[in-house]
């Protein structure tokens, strides 16, 4: 079965424009018959083709038809247009001129409601995508900072600058925790930093004779 590749929002807007332009007045080709909603509209996959080669199942409007009525001959006539559940079929069966006018009013209101709903959903989705992209960028920035600080601390540790190394590991740990807080899996990095910091702490506690005195200004910088 072929699929309708058109965008649903475009189809609904086209239908509303067709309605507002008086498209459902009597056709010059069939003046004895009033145009039928949806079926005589450019939104119908079979528009302008009397052989009707396309199945109604291909139409984008089928998603608005209650599931139990999708097997009807003209399923789009059973789309509920009002809060009371009034359908195109209901208005046609009433048959009065007043009811036909109410049909066009109900159809216009339904179309505007669906268009507004889809636009709001797409705008919300767009905002979520932008937010997710920004969050991912922040994760990458904090991860890079944590890795860089950990590498710097390793260099100080290898140079026996244990006090500085301990302070820099502390800053790396804070950065790694920010990565986890933003939703990324940085637990292995946190464990690595904590293990290295603990090793430096144990070295300081036993009073390693190779520990060098470092200027207080350098410690302050590392601890920021």
C-alpha positions as CSV (number, residue, x, y, z in Angstrom):
1,X,0.0,0.0,0.0
2,X,1.4,3.4,-1.0
3,X,1.9,6.0,1.7
4,X,0.9,9.7,1.5
5,X,4.3,11.5,1.6
6,X,2.7,14.9,2.3
7,X,3.2,16.7,5.6
8,X,0.0,16.5,7.8
9,X,0.3,20.2,8.8
10,X,0.5,21.3,5.2
11,X,-2.5,19.2,4.3
12,X,-4.6,20.7,7.1
13,X,-3.6,24.2,6.2
14,X,-4.5,23.5,2.5
15,X,-7.9,22.2,3.6
16,X,-8.5,25.3,5.7
17,X,-7.6,27.6,2.9
18,X,-9.8,25.6,0.5
19,X,-12.7,25.9,3.0
20,X,-12.2,29.7,3.6
21,X,-12.0,30.3,-0.2
22,X,-15.5,28.8,-0.6
23,X,-14.2,25.6,-2.2
24,X,-17.3,23.7,-1.0
25,X,-19.7,25.7,-3.0
26,X,-21.4,24.0,-6.0
27,X,-18.9,23.0,-8.7
28,X,-19.5,24.4,-12.2
29,X,-18.9,20.9,-13.5
30,X,-21.6,19.4,-11.3
31,X,-23.9,22.3,-10.3
32,X,-26.7,19.9,-9.2
33,X,-24.5,18.5,-6.4
34,X,-22.9,20.2,-3.5
35,X,-19.3,19.5,-2.9
36,X,-18.6,16.9,-0.2
37,X,-16.2,17.8,2.6
38,X,-12.8,16.2,2.2
39,X,-13.8,13.9,-0.7
40,X,-14.1,16.9,-3.1
41,X,-11.1,18.7,-1.7
42,X,-7.5,18.9,-3.0
43,X,-6.4,17.2,0.2
44,X,-8.0,14.0,-1.0
45,X,-5.5,11.6,-2.6
46,X,-8.2,10.9,-5.3
47,X,-8.9,14.6,-6.0
48,X,-9.8,15.1,-9.7
49,X,-9.7,11.4,-10.5
50,X,-13.2,9.8,-10.8
51,X,-11.6,6.3,-10.9
52,X,-10.4,6.8,-7.3
53,X,-7.3,4.7,-7.6
54,X,-6.1,5.4,-4.1
55,X,-7.4,3.6,-1.0
56,X,-8.7,5.7,1.9
57,X,-6.1,4.0,4.1
58,X,-3.4,6.0,2.3
59,X,-4.9,9.3,3.4
60,X,-3.3,11.2,6.2
61,X,-6.7,12.1,7.6
62,X,-7.3,8.5,8.5
63,X,-5.5,9.0,11.8
64,X,-8.4,11.2,12.9
65,X,-11.0,8.5,12.1
66,X,-12.0,6.3,15.0
67,X,-10.4,2.9,14.6
68,X,-13.7,1.0,14.5
69,X,-15.0,3.2,11.6
70,X,-12.0,3.0,9.3
71,X,-13.6,0.3,7.2
72,X,-16.5,2.5,6.2
73,X,-16.9,3.5,2.5
74,X,-16.1,7.1,3.3
75,X,-14.2,7.0,6.6
76,X,-13.3,10.7,6.6
77,X,-17.0,11.4,7.1
78,X,-16.8,9.9,10.6
79,X,-14.1,12.2,11.9
80,X,-15.4,13.9,15.1
81,X,-15.4,17.6,14.5
82,X,-16.9,18.9,17.8
83,X,-16.6,18.2,21.5
84,X,-20.1,16.5,21.2
85,X,-18.7,14.1,18.7
86,X,-20.6,15.5,15.7
87,X,-19.2,14.2,12.5
88,X,-19.4,15.2,8.8
89,X,-21.8,12.3,8.4
90,X,-24.0,13.6,11.2
91,X,-24.4,17.0,9.6
92,X,-25.1,15.5,6.2
93,X,-27.8,13.2,7.6
94,X,-29.5,16.2,9.2
95,X,-29.7,17.7,5.7
96,X,-30.9,21.2,6.5
97,X,-29.2,24.3,5.1
98,X,-28.6,25.5,8.7
99,X,-26.8,22.2,9.6
100,X,-24.7,22.4,6.5
101,X,-23.6,25.9,7.5
102,X,-22.8,24.5,11.0
103,X,-20.8,21.8,9.3
104,X,-18.4,24.4,7.7
105,X,-18.1,26.2,11.0
106,X,-17.3,23.0,12.9
107,X,-14.8,22.0,10.2
108,X,-13.1,25.4,10.3
109,X,-12.8,25.2,14.1
110,X,-11.6,21.6,14.0
111,X,-8.9,22.4,11.4
112,X,-7.6,25.4,13.4
113,X,-7.5,23.3,16.5
114,X,-5.5,20.6,14.8
115,X,-3.1,23.0,13.1
116,X,-2.5,24.8,16.4
117,X,-1.9,21.5,18.3
118,X,0.6,20.3,15.7
119,X,2.5,23.6,15.6
120,X,2.8,23.7,19.4
121,X,4.0,20.1,19.5
122,X,6.6,20.8,16.8
123,X,7.8,23.9,18.5
124,X,8.1,22.0,21.8
125,X,10.0,19.2,20.1
126,X,12.3,21.8,18.5
127,X,13.0,23.4,21.9
128,X,13.7,19.9,23.4
129,X,16.2,19.1,20.6
130,X,17.9,22.5,21.1
131,X,18.0,21.9,24.8
132,X,19.4,18.4,24.4
133,X,22.1,19.7,22.0
134,X,23.1,22.4,24.5
135,X,23.2,19.9,27.4
136,X,25.4,17.6,25.4
137,X,27.8,20.4,24.6
138,X,28.0,21.2,28.3
139,X,28.7,17.6,29.1
140,X,31.5,17.5,26.6
141,X,33.0,20.8,28.0
142,X,32.9,19.5,31.6
143,X,34.3,16.1,30.6
144,X,37.2,17.8,28.7
145,X,37.9,20.0,31.7
146,X,37.9,17.0,34.1
147,X,40.3,15.0,31.9
148,X,42.6,18.0,31.5
149,X,42.7,18.6,35.2
150,X,43.3,14.9,35.9
151,X,46.2,14.9,33.5
152,X,47.7,18.0,35.1
153,X,47.3,16.5,38.5
154,X,49.1,13.3,37.3
155,X,52.0,15.5,36.1
156,X,52.3,17.1,39.5
157,X,52.2,13.7,41.2
158,X,55.0,12.4,38.9
159,X,57.0,15.5,39.9
160,X,56.3,14.8,43.6
161,X,54.3,18.0,43.9
162,X,51.8,16.0,46.0
163,X,50.1,19.0,47.6
164,X,49.4,20.6,44.3
165,X,48.4,17.2,42.8
166,X,45.9,16.6,45.6
167,X,44.3,20.0,45.1
168,X,44.1,19.6,41.3
169,X,42.5,16.2,41.7
170,X,39.9,17.9,43.8
171,X,39.0,20.3,41.0
172,X,39.0,17.4,38.5
173,X,36.5,15.5,40.7
174,X,34.2,18.5,40.9
175,X,34.2,18.8,37.1
176,X,33.6,15.1,36.6
177,X,30.7,15.2,39.0
178,X,29.1,18.0,36.8
179,X,29.3,15.6,33.9
180,X,27.4,13.0,35.8
181,X,24.8,15.6,37.0
182,X,24.1,16.5,33.3
183,X,23.3,12.9,32.6
184,X,26.5,11.5,31.1
185,X,28.1,8.3,32.5
186,X,31.3,9.8,34.0
187,X,31.4,7.3,37.0
188,X,34.6,5.6,35.8
189,X,36.3,8.9,35.5
190,X,35.2,9.9,39.0
191,X,36.5,6.6,40.4
192,X,39.9,7.1,38.6
193,X,40.3,10.6,40.0
194,X,39.3,9.5,43.5
195,X,41.8,6.6,43.4
196,X,44.6,8.9,42.3
197,X,43.7,11.5,44.9
198,X,43.5,8.8,47.6
199,X,47.0,7.6,46.7
200,X,48.4,11.1,46.9
201,X,46.6,11.6,50.3
202,X,48.2,8.4,51.6
203,X,51.6,9.6,50.4
204,X,51.2,12.9,52.2
205,X,50.1,11.1,55.4
206,X,53.1,8.9,55.6
207,X,55.3,11.9,55.1
208,X,57.2,11.0,51.9
209,X,60.6,12.5,52.1
210,X,60.5,13.4,48.5
211,X,57.5,15.8,48.9
212,X,58.7,19.2,47.9
213,X,57.6,22.4,49.4
214,X,55.5,24.4,46.9
215,X,54.7,28.1,47.1
216,X,51.3,28.9,48.7
217,X,50.3,30.9,45.6
218,X,50.5,27.7,43.5
219,X,48.4,25.8,45.9
220,X,45.8,28.6,45.8
221,X,45.7,28.5,42.0
222,X,45.3,24.7,41.9
223,X,42.5,24.8,44.5
224,X,40.3,27.3,42.7
